[in-house]
Amino acid sequence: MKKIFIINGGQEFHGGGGTLNASITEWTRQTLEELGYQVQSTCINDTYDPRAEAEKIAGADVIIYHTPIWWFQLPYGLKQYIDEVFIAGMDIICPNDGRSREEPERNYGTGGLMQGKKYMVTTTWNAPLGAFTQPNDFFDQTSVDDGVLFGFHKMNKFVGLSPLEGFHFYDVRKNGTPERIEAYKQAYLVPTKLSDRKAVYLGRETQERADFIVRRLGDRGSNLSSFVENIVRLHLEEYGEDIEKWRRL
């Protein structure tokens, strides 16, 4: 049974905040438990023991981070959690940077002990998707993962973790209507509802082009798996009669 560890980084501030990420954490926990996974979770607003948290991370197969973005960065509470926990667990998470005295210029970032394990991140934003995708807009057509979360992804890579496809909730502060949040919830949970999956391999160029499109569709909850599935399904439906004729030839 795979072990999942969820970190709720929805920091409370000035007596408020954190409610959406708490909800996302609960959606994730409930869905994964229903699918038979063993799930543990931590909220950064609660008192925690850094060493115990490090052991949860080291013992998990998948780490899931849920976090808002404050001023284009992780909230300081989540950053503090990461600093304290990773330092407390250096011996079981990442004891060194991977270099040797013999070759000090090589193999930096290969000392992590989390190889073979995965991580995933969701973020919540005040910014709308268009701020990332439209020409001459604020983020210069740079995605969340390639921009604001660049360092976060490198941190996870440094300890040996490999990324799973994340999810970003845009425009949920000024435009966080119940209808919008519910639509996001359904879109976010779609990947976990896909059953009987089979591996499909794409060429690097095709995957990169598809990833580019998917990032631009992020406000609809798209991810590469569902994107490919929907295209194939649409193709089969549209050309179903022709395919049946070809099959009989």
C-alpha positions in Angstrom: 0.0 0.0 0.0 1.4 3.4 -1.0 1.9 5.9 1.8 0.9 9.5 1.1 2.0 12.5 3.3 0.0 15.7 2.8 1.5 19.0 3.9 -1.2 21.8 4.3 0.7 25.0 3.9 -2.4 27.2 4.1 -1.0 29.6 6.6 -3.3 31.6 8.8 -2.5 35.3 9.0 -4.0 38.0 11.2 -6.6 35.6 12.4 -7.8 34.5 9.0 -6.8 32.7 5.9 -6.0 29.1 5.1 -9.5 27.9 4.6 -9.3 27.0 0.9 -6.1 25.0 1.3 -7.6 23.3 4.3 -10.5 22.3 2.0 -8.2 21.1 -0.7 -6.3 19.1 1.8 -9.5 17.4 2.9 -10.5 16.7 -0.7 -7.2 15.1 -1.3 -7.2 13.1 1.9 -10.7 11.8 1.5 -10.2 10.8 -2.2 -6.9 9.0 -1.6 -8.3 7.1 1.4 -11.3 6.0 -0.6 -8.8 4.7 -3.2 -7.1 2.6 -0.5 -4.0 4.7 0.1 -2.5 5.2 3.6 -2.6 8.9 4.3 -1.0 11.1 6.9 -1.3 14.9 6.9 0.2 17.9 8.7 -1.0 21.5 8.9 1.8 24.1 9.3 -0.4 26.1 11.7 -0.3 23.4 14.3 2.5 22.6 16.7 4.8 20.0 15.2 8.0 18.1 16.0 10.5 18.7 13.2 12.1 15.3 13.6 8.8 13.5 13.6 7.8 15.4 10.5 11.0 14.4 8.8 10.3 10.8 9.5 6.8 11.1 7.9 8.5 12.6 4.8 11.2 9.9 4.7 8.6 7.2 5.1 6.2 8.3 2.5 6.0 7.3 -1.2 4.4 10.5 -2.3 4.6 14.0 -0.7 1.7 16.4 -1.5 2.1 20.1 -0.8 -1.0 22.4 -0.7 0.0 26.0 -0.5 -1.1 29.6 -1.3 1.3 31.9 -3.0 2.0 35.1 -1.0 3.8 37.9 -2.8 5.0 35.4 -5.4 6.6 33.1 -2.9 5.7 30.3 -0.5 4.2 31.6 2.8 6.8 32.1 5.5 5.2 29.5 7.7 5.7 26.8 5.0 9.2 27.9 4.3 10.0 27.7 8.0 8.4 24.2 8.2 10.6 23.1 5.3 13.8 24.6 6.8 13.2 23.1 10.2 12.0 19.7 9.1 14.6 19.1 6.4 17.4 20.2 8.7 16.1 17.9 11.5 16.0 15.0 9.1 19.1 15.5 7.1 20.4 12.0 7.9 17.2 10.4 6.5 16.3 12.9 3.7 19.5 14.5 2.3 22.7 14.0 4.2 24.9 15.8 1.6 24.9 17.6 -1.7 26.3 14.6 -3.6 29.7 16.0 -4.4 33.0 14.4 -3.4 36.4 15.9 -2.5 37.8 14.2 -5.6 35.3 15.9 -7.9 34.0 19.0 -6.2 32.5 20.4 -9.5 30.4 17.4 -10.3 27.3 15.7 -9.1 25.9 18.6 -7.1 22.3 17.9 -6.1 22.6 14.1 -6.1 22.9 13.4 -2.4 19.2 13.1 -1.6 17.8 9.8 -0.2 14.3 10.2 -1.6 15.0 8.7 -5.0 12.2 6.7 -6.4 9.6 8.7 -4.5 7.3 11.5 -5.8 6.0 14.8 -4.9 3.1 17.0 -6.1 2.1 20.6 -5.4 -1.1 22.6 -5.7 -1.1 26.4 -5.4 -3.8 29.0 -4.9 -3.6 32.4 -6.4 -5.2 35.8 -6.5 -3.8 36.2 -10.0 -5.9 35.1 -12.9 -4.6 32.6 -15.5 -4.4 35.3 -18.1 -1.6 37.0 -16.1 0.5 34.0 -17.0 -0.6 33.3 -20.5 -1.3 36.6 -22.3 1.4 38.4 -24.2 2.8 41.5 -22.4 1.0 40.6 -19.2 2.5 40.4 -15.7 4.3 37.0 -15.8 5.6 37.4 -19.3 4.0 34.1 -20.4 6.0 32.1 -17.8 4.1 29.4 -16.0 3.8 28.9 -12.3 6.1 25.9 -12.4 8.8 27.5 -14.5 8.6 30.8 -12.7 7.5 31.3 -9.1 7.9 27.6 -8.2 11.3 27.1 -9.9 13.2 27.1 -6.6 10.6 24.9 -4.9 10.9 22.3 -7.6 14.7 22.4 -7.4 14.5 21.9 -3.6 12.5 18.7 -4.1 14.8 17.5 -6.8 17.8 18.2 -4.5 16.5 15.6 -1.9 15.8 13.1 -4.7 12.0 13.5 -5.3 10.5 13.4 -8.8 7.5 15.5 -9.7 4.0 14.4 -10.3 1.6 16.7 -12.3 0.5 19.6 -10.1 -2.6 21.8 -10.1 -3.0 25.5 -9.8 -6.1 27.4 -8.6 -6.2 30.8 -10.2 -8.2 33.9 -9.3 -9.7 32.5 -6.1 -9.4 35.5 -3.8 -11.3 38.2 -5.6 -13.3 35.8 -7.7 -13.5 32.8 -5.4 -17.3 32.2 -5.8 -18.8 28.9 -4.5 -19.5 28.0 -8.1 -15.9 28.6 -9.1 -14.5 26.7 -6.2 -16.8 23.7 -6.9 -15.8 23.7 -10.5 -12.1 23.7 -9.5 -12.8 20.9 -7.0 -14.3 18.7 -9.7 -11.5 19.5 -12.2 -8.8 18.8 -9.5 -10.2 15.4 -8.6 -10.7 14.3 -12.2 -7.3 12.6 -12.5 -7.9 10.4 -9.5 -11.2 9.3 -10.9 -9.7 7.9 -14.1 -9.6 4.1 -13.8 -7.9 1.3 -15.7 -5.1 3.5 -16.9 -2.6 2.3 -19.4 0.8 3.8 -20.1 1.1 5.9 -23.2 4.4 7.2 -24.4 4.9 10.5 -26.4 8.0 11.8 -28.2 9.8 14.5 -26.3 8.8 17.3 -28.8 5.1 16.2 -28.7 5.1 16.1 -24.9 6.6 19.5 -24.6 4.1 21.0 -27.0 1.2 19.3 -25.2 2.5 20.4 -21.8 2.6 24.0 -23.1 -1.0 23.8 -24.2 -2.1 22.2 -20.9 -0.5 24.9 -18.9 -2.5 27.5 -20.8 -5.7 25.6 -20.0 -4.9 25.4 -16.3 -8.0 27.3 -15.1 -10.1 24.4 -16.5 -8.3 21.9 -14.5 -6.5 20.3 -17.4 -3.5 18.0 -17.0 -1.6 16.1 -19.6 -3.3 12.8 -18.8 -6.8 14.1 -19.1 -5.9 16.3 -22.1 -4.6 13.3 -24.1 -7.5 11.1 -23.0 -10.1 13.7 -24.1 -8.4 14.2 -27.5 -8.3 10.4 -28.1 -11.9 10.0 -26.9 -13.1 12.9 -29.1 -11.2 11.4 -32.1 -12.8 8.0 -31.6 -16.2 9.4 -31.3 -15.9 11.7 -34.3 -14.5 9.1 -36.6 -16.2 6.1 -35.0 -18.1 5.1 -38.2 -15.0 5.4 -40.4 -12.9 3.4 -37.9 -15.6 0.6 -37.9 -15.5 0.6 -41.8 -11.7 0.3 -41.7 -11.8 -2.4 -39.1 -14.0 -4.5 -41.5 -11.6 -4.2 -44.4 
